[in-house]
Amino acid sequence: AQSVTQPDIHITVSEGASLELRCNYSYGATPYLFWYVQSPGQGLQLLLKYFSGDTLVQGIKGFEAEFKRSQSSFNLRKPSVHWSDAAEYFCAVGADGNQFYFGTGTSLTVIP
Amino acid sequence: DGGITQSPKYLFRKEGQNVTLSCEQNLNHDAMYWYRQDPGQGLRLIYYSQIVNDFQKGDIAEGYSVSREKKESFPLTVTSAQKNPTAFYLCASSIESTDNEQFFGPGTRLTVL
């Protein structure tokens, strides 16, 4: 069965520090992978997506993610975090039938 | 501007009442979805529809109903059979293809009093 695991429920980083949010997936076929961001009380916004090709994917707001098939991972990174990056981050895998499977999310706090 | 609208943003309901959440999109997307979001549980799929007049149950459909009479609209009714309806509800849409992203509306927060 398809599933997505985000092992870190909450992460705190200092402004200007680097960030890595972890995501592991379970899916039998070639995965379609996504990272979304959600500000409090708002909908989700797509940060980036991976379908095929280059395993390092660039997204909006300076984020990138790397697909590692051998580790079934799709970790999100940012070299220097800004206070405005504080939000909830969701990893998702797209499956057959247009269904998405979401992780439980990682809440990011940025301290000055 | 194209996008997804959900109304109302906040909704209060008394126990035992049915309530309908609106979701409209002007993106010309075939597929539409309803998710429920609770703290610490991520997004859980309630119903989805890939074409007009057709829809499928998701993982937590009990106590909910939907209709898809128009391509642009996918309303969700939370019935009195839903035992714990207080949550944040998100509507999404996508082009009907597995490799296409889902676009989300701003959400409706439902509180049962």
Interface residues (C-beta under 8 A of the other chain):
Chain A: I9 Y32 F34 Y36 G41 Q42 G43 L44 Q45 L46 K49 F51 F90 G94 A95 D96 G97 N98 Q99 F100 F102 G103 T104 G105
Chain B: I4 A31 Y33 Y35 G40 Q41 G42 L43 L45 Y48 Q50 Q56 G58 F88 L90 A92 S94 E96 S97 T98 D99 N100 E101 Q102 F103 F104 G105 P106 G107 R109
